[in-house]
Amino acid sequence: MVVTQRCTENGVNESYYGTMKDGVITIPGNYFRYNQEGSTSYTNCSSNRQCVITLPEGYNEPIEGYNGIFMGIISFSDHLDNLPISILNKGTEPTFIDFVNNMEMANATLLYYAVDRAITTLAKPEYPSNLSNAMIITFTDGLDQGSLAMAPEHLTSRNYAEYLSNRIASTKIQELPLQAYTIGLKSGDVVDDDLFMLNLESLSSKPENAHSVTDISGVQEELMKIYEELNKQISQRVISIKVPMMSHGDTFRFTLDSTVDASKVNDSQIWIEGVFDITDLSLNNVIYHGLTSSSGSKVTAERDGVYIIFTFNDCRDENGEIFEIEKDAIDQWTYISSNNTWQHNIENDKDGKINIEDISTSAAIMFVLDSSSSLGDLFPVLKETANSFISRLAGGGDTNGINSVVVDNGNIAPNTPVAYYNLQGVRVAQPTKGLYIVNGKKVVIK
């Protein structure tokens, strides 16, 4: 006997959910249904019983020290399969890999409904306070088929697409705007090219996040770009500078490129400048020259005795890369308006007063994967591609996408499954010379 809850997550067009109060989830018995093994008919369970789940103490508190990538996966075809959001690292990576490996193809394509559920799922957990990114990454091979059965109130596919576009634009995760990416590999059954592109653009947070690709290498390349951009955003360099209490109304400048000669201070190409307000210990009208910082135009200091400490978060160069800096390159200056010169603070002990720290923030990701039968022979390669992306996010694996391996005469290393695919994802029984994909690696046969 198989017992399932009568809700859309289980492929039922019903919405029977329990309630939670004080850490206790209660689900009435008639919110479930059962069927005998091998039978296609279902019977609702008795209302005389109920399912009660008591959550452990602290269930609603974020786990201290848990920072990093939080990820969930939704696989969609004629139903949704879900892997709940949890921390992704090298220890938990096998759980994510196993989920992808166990994905099975089926008919229909609940694309809209899957993204709809992904937004809801992503918004539910409480993430660490250092969350810096929240995103949905959707891969699809075509159009939506079947989502209106799950949400008929939208009436048409275009209405549902417009609804999701508005929902993505308005959703915030812990005050962060939702970033949504789509990668579309058009299958042969797609006739409506306009609707195909409308889907990609509607399910993206901005037009440049919608990517139509022609083969599996294109999917891999777009995932690699997303990974690299995310990696930039969750890795930050923080610069803290401790200086003696400043004078109200004075203009101060921190040079960050080893300008120690007062006569050449104006030659500095990298500096931070602002006007000090002693009432709230803030540097105002801050200008960043040659670098950027997320600290903005007003930076408030922390007091430490006769000293104050200014902290500049997420410092980056003009190319958006992490700002490379050494302590010895930083100097402090005060502008003397009476003679139009800068006075150098020679008492600035760089070892004791300057701190450069690299920190990692957290990110929340929902990976939405098409597993419709129209993928055909492409499906195994898609799994390899998804697992490669997951492995990179977990902190290991191939950080350069699909590897390139040169093979003479088509000989693959012993014990390697011989399954060749061309770059369009079509399996090739007898490969000749050329470029193929084997176990997620590009293989060149000479």
C-alpha positions in Angstrom: 0.0 0.0 0.0 1.2 3.5 -0.9 -0.1 6.5 1.1 0.4 10.0 -0.3 -0.8 13.5 0.7 -3.4 15.0 -1.6 -1.4 18.0 -2.8 0.1 19.3 -6.0 3.6 18.2 -5.0 2.4 14.6 -5.3 1.0 15.2 -8.8 -2.6 15.7 -7.5 -4.7 18.7 -8.5 -5.7 19.3 -4.9 -4.3 21.4 -2.1 -4.8 19.6 1.2 -2.1 20.8 3.6 -1.6 20.6 7.3 -1.2 23.4 9.8 1.7 24.2 12.1 1.5 25.8 15.6 4.3 25.9 18.1 6.4 23.5 16.2 3.7 20.9 15.8 2.4 20.0 12.3 -1.1 18.5 12.2 -2.5 16.9 9.0 -6.0 15.4 9.1 -6.3 11.8 7.9 -8.6 12.5 5.0 -5.9 14.8 3.5 -4.2 11.5 2.5 -5.1 8.9 -0.1 -3.9 5.3 -0.7 -3.8 2.6 -3.3 -2.8 -1.0 -3.4 0.5 -1.8 -5.2 -0.2 -2.2 -8.9 -3.6 -0.5 -8.7 -4.4 2.8 -10.5 -7.4 3.6 -8.3 -7.1 5.6 -5.0 -9.2 5.8 -1.8 -9.2 8.8 0.6 -8.0 7.9 4.1 -10.3 8.1 7.1 -10.9 11.5 8.8 -10.9 9.8 12.2 -7.1 9.8 12.2 -4.5 12.5 11.8 -0.8 12.8 11.2 1.1 14.7 13.9 4.7 15.7 13.4 6.6 17.4 16.3 9.6 19.4 15.2 12.7 19.5 17.4 13.5 22.5 19.6 15.1 25.3 17.7 13.4 24.2 14.4 12.9 27.9 13.4 16.3 29.2 14.3 19.1 29.4 11.7 22.0 27.1 12.5 24.9 29.1 13.6 28.0 28.7 11.5 26.1 27.4 8.5 27.2 29.7 5.8 27.7 28.9 2.1 25.5 27.6 -0.7 21.9 26.6 0.1 20.4 24.6 -2.8 17.2 22.8 -3.8 16.3 21.1 -7.0 13.0 20.6 -8.8 12.8 18.2 -11.7 9.7 18.6 -13.9 7.8 16.6 -16.5 4.2 15.5 -16.0 4.9 15.9 -12.2 7.4 17.5 -9.9 10.2 15.8 -8.0 11.7 17.9 -5.3 15.0 17.9 -3.3 14.4 20.2 -0.4 16.8 23.2 0.2 19.8 22.3 2.3 23.5 23.2 2.6 25.6 22.1 -0.4 29.2 21.2 0.3 31.6 18.3 -0.3 29.9 16.3 2.5 26.4 16.7 1.2 27.2 16.7 -2.6 26.4 13.0 -3.0 22.7 13.7 -2.0 22.4 16.2 -4.8 24.2 14.0 -7.3 22.0 11.0 -6.5 18.9 13.1 -6.9 20.0 14.1 -10.4 21.1 10.6 -11.3 17.7 9.2 -10.3 15.7 11.7 -12.4 13.5 9.9 -14.9 11.9 11.2 -18.1 8.1 11.4 -18.5 5.6 13.1 -20.8 4.3 16.7 -20.5 6.4 19.7 -19.3 5.2 21.5 -16.2 7.6 24.4 -16.8 5.5 27.3 -15.4 4.3 25.3 -12.5 7.8 24.2 -11.6 9.2 27.7 -11.6 6.1 28.9 -9.6 6.8 26.2 -6.9 10.5 27.1 -7.0 9.9 30.7 -6.1 7.7 29.6 -3.2 10.2 27.1 -2.0 13.1 29.5 -2.2 11.2 32.1 -0.1 10.4 29.8 2.8 13.7 29.1 4.7 15.4 31.5 7.0 19.0 31.9 5.6 22.1 33.2 7.4 22.2 37.0 7.8 25.2 37.2 5.3 23.0 36.0 2.4 24.1 37.9 -0.7 22.4 36.1 -3.5 19.1 34.4 -4.1 18.6 32.8 -7.6 16.6 30.4 -9.7 18.3 28.6 -12.6 15.9 27.0 -15.0 16.8 24.6 -17.8 14.1 23.8 -20.4 14.1 22.2 -23.8 10.8 23.7 -25.0 7.4 25.0 -24.2 5.1 24.4 -21.3 2.7 21.5 -21.5 0.3 20.9 -18.6 0.9 23.7 -16.1 -2.6 25.0 -16.6 -4.0 21.8 -15.2 -2.3 22.7 -12.0 -3.2 26.4 -12.0 -6.2 26.8 -14.4 -6.9 30.3 -13.0 -4.3 31.7 -15.4 -6.4 30.5 -18.4 -3.6 30.7 -21.1 0.1 29.9 -21.3 0.9 33.6 -22.0 -1.0 34.7 -18.9 0.8 32.3 -16.7 4.2 33.4 -18.2 3.3 37.1 -17.5 2.2 36.2 -14.0 5.6 34.5 -13.3 7.5 37.4 -14.8 5.7 39.8 -12.4 6.2 37.4 -9.5 10.0 37.1 -10.2 10.3 40.9 -10.4 8.5 41.5 -7.1 9.9 38.7 -5.0 12.6 39.4 -2.4 14.5 36.8 -0.4 15.6 38.4 2.9 15.3 41.8 1.2 17.4 40.6 -1.7 16.0 40.9 -5.2 15.4 37.5 -6.8 17.8 36.7 -9.7 16.4 34.3 -12.3 18.2 32.7 -15.2 16.9 30.5 -18.0 18.8 28.3 -20.4 16.7 27.0 -23.3 17.8 24.2 -25.6 15.0 24.0 -28.2 13.8 20.5 -28.9 12.5 19.3 -32.3 8.9 19.5 -31.2 9.0 23.3 -30.7 7.1 25.1 -33.5 6.2 28.4 -31.8 9.6 30.1 -31.6 8.0 33.3 -30.3 6.5 31.5 -27.3 9.8 29.6 -26.7 11.7 32.9 -26.4 8.8 34.5 -24.4 9.2 31.6 -21.9 12.9 32.2 -21.5 12.5 35.9 -21.0 9.4 35.7 -18.7 11.2 33.3 -16.4 14.3 35.5 -16.2 14.8 38.5 -13.9 16.2 40.5 -16.8 16.6 40.0 -20.6 20.3 39.3 -20.5 19.6 36.3 -18.1 17.7 34.5 -20.8 19.9 32.2 -22.9 18.9 30.2 -26.0 21.6 27.7 -26.9 22.0 25.2 -29.7 23.7 22.3 -28.1 24.8 20.8 -24.7 28.1 22.7 -24.8 26.0 25.9 -24.8 24.2 24.7 -21.7 27.6 24.0 -20.0 29.0 27.4 -21.0 26.0 29.3 -19.6 26.2 27.4 -16.4 29.9 28.2 -16.1 29.2 31.9 -16.6 26.6 31.8 -13.8 29.0 30.0 -11.6 31.8 32.5 -12.2 29.5 35.4 -11.6 28.1 33.9 -8.4 31.6 33.0 -7.2 32.6 36.7 -7.6 29.6 37.9 -5.6 29.9 35.5 -2.6 33.7 36.1 -2.2 34.4 39.5 -0.8 37.4 41.5 0.4 37.0 43.8 3.4 39.4 46.5 4.3 39.4 48.0 7.8 41.5 51.1 8.6 42.0 52.3 12.2 43.0 56.0 12.6 43.1 58.5 15.5 39.9 60.5 16.0 39.4 62.9 13.1 38.4 66.6 13.2 34.8 67.5 12.3 34.4 68.9 8.8 37.8 67.9 7.6 38.4 66.0 4.3 40.3 62.8 4.5 41.7 60.5 1.8 43.0 57.0 2.0 45.3 56.1 -0.9 45.7 52.5 -1.7 48.6 52.4 -4.2 51.7 53.2 -2.1 51.6 57.1 -2.4 53.9 58.2 0.5 55.3 61.4 -1.0 53.0 64.3 -0.2 54.1 66.0 -3.4 52.7 63.1 -5.4 49.5 62.4 -3.5 47.5 63.7 -6.4 49.2 61.1 -8.7 47.4 58.3 -6.8 45.1 56.3 -9.0 43.3 54.4 -6.3 41.8 56.2 -3.3 38.8 56.7 -1.0 37.9 60.2 0.1 35.2 61.8 2.3 34.3 64.5 4.8 34.2 63.5 8.5 31.2 64.2 10.8 32.2 63.8 14.4 28.5 63.7 15.6 28.0 60.2 14.3 31.6 59.2 13.4 30.8 59.0 9.7 32.7 59.7 6.5 30.3 61.4 4.2 30.1 62.1 0.4 32.5 59.2 0.0 34.2 59.0 -3.4 35.8 55.8 -4.6 38.5 56.3 -7.3 39.9 53.2 -9.0 37.9 50.8 -7.0 34.4 50.2 -5.7 32.9 49.2 -2.4 29.4 48.2 -1.3 29.7 50.4 1.8 28.3 53.3 -0.2 28.6 57.1 0.1 28.4 57.2 3.9 30.6 55.0 6.0 30.1 55.1 9.8 33.2 54.2 12.0 33.3 52.1 15.1 35.0 53.7 18.1 38.0 52.1 19.8 39.3 54.4 22.5 41.0 57.3 20.9 40.8 55.5 17.5 38.0 55.0 15.0 37.8 52.1 12.6 36.4 52.5 9.0 35.4 49.3 7.3 34.9 49.2 3.5 33.0 46.1 2.4 33.3 44.1 -0.9 36.2 46.1 -2.4 36.6 45.4 -6.1 38.7 46.8 -8.9 37.2 48.6 -11.9 36.7 45.2 -13.7 34.6 43.9 -10.9 37.3 41.5 -9.7 38.3 41.2 -6.0 40.5 44.2 -5.2 44.2 43.1 -4.8 45.8 45.2 -2.0 48.6 44.9 0.6 48.7 46.7 3.9 51.9 48.6 3.0 50.1 50.2 0.1 47.5 52.1 2.3 48.2 55.6 3.6 46.0 58.3 5.3 45.9 62.0 4.3 44.2 65.1 5.6 43.5 68.0 3.2 44.9 71.4 4.4 42.7 73.9 2.5 44.8 77.0 3.6 47.7 75.9 1.4 46.0 73.4 -0.9 48.1 70.4 0.3 47.6 67.0 1.7 49.1 66.1 5.1 50.3 62.5 5.6 49.6 60.7 8.8 53.0 59.2 9.4 51.9 57.5 12.7 49.6 55.1 10.9 50.9 51.7 12.1 50.0 49.5 9.2 50.5 46.2 10.9 48.4 47.2 13.9 45.9 49.6 12.3 45.0 48.1 8.9 43.2 44.8 8.4 42.5 43.1 5.1 40.1 40.2 5.3 38.5 37.8 2.8 35.0 36.6 3.7 32.5 34.4 2.0 28.8 35.2 2.0 25.9 32.8 1.5 23.7 32.1 -1.5 20.3 30.4 -2.0 19.7 28.6 -5.3 16.8 26.7 -6.8 17.9 24.5 -9.7 14.9 23.7 -12.0 15.5 20.9 -14.5 13.5 19.7 -17.4 13.1 16.0 -17.4 10.4 15.7 -20.2 10.7 12.8 -22.6 11.3 15.1 -25.6 14.9 15.3 -24.3 15.5 11.8 -25.6 19.2 10.8 -25.9 20.2 14.2 -24.5 18.9 13.4 -21.0 22.0 11.5 -19.8 24.2 14.3 -21.0 22.0 16.9 -19.2 22.5 14.9 -16.0 26.3 15.0 -16.4 26.1 18.7 -17.1 23.9 19.4 -14.0 26.2 17.3 -11.8 29.2 19.1 -13.0 27.6 22.4 -12.0 26.6 21.0 -8.6 30.1 19.8 -8.0 31.6 23.2 -8.7 29.2 24.8 -6.3 30.1 22.3 -3.7 33.7 23.4 -3.8 35.3 20.8 -6.0 35.1 19.0 -9.3 35.9 20.5 -12.7 36.0 24.3 -12.4 36.5 24.7 -16.1 33.3 23.0 -17.3 33.5 19.9 -19.5 37.1 18.8 -19.8 38.8 18.3 -23.1 40.5 15.0 -23.6 42.4 13.9 -26.7 42.0 10.2 -27.5 44.0 8.5 -30.3 42.0 6.0 -32.4 38.9 6.4 -30.1 40.5 4.4 -27.2 39.0 5.4 -23.9 40.7 4.6 -20.6 39.9 1.1 -19.2 36.6 0.7 -17.2 35.1 3.9 -18.7 31.6 3.4 -19.9 31.6 3.8 -23.7 28.7 6.1 -24.3 29.4 8.8 -26.9 27.3 11.8 -27.6 27.7 14.6 -30.2 27.5 18.2 -29.1 23.8 18.2 -29.8 23.4 15.5 -27.2 22.5 12.7 -29.7 24.1 9.3 -28.8 26.5 8.0 -31.4 26.9 4.2 -31.6 30.1 4.1 -33.7 32.0 7.4 -33.4 34.6 8.3 -35.9 37.1 11.2 -35.9 35.7 14.4 -34.3 34.5 15.9 -31.0 32.2 14.0 -28.7 31.1 14.0 -25.1 31.8 10.9 -22.9 30.9 11.0 -19.1 30.6 14.8 -19.2 34.0 15.3 -20.9 34.8 16.6 -24.3 36.7 13.9 -26.1 38.6 14.5 -29.4 39.1 11.4 -31.4 41.9 11.7 -33.9 
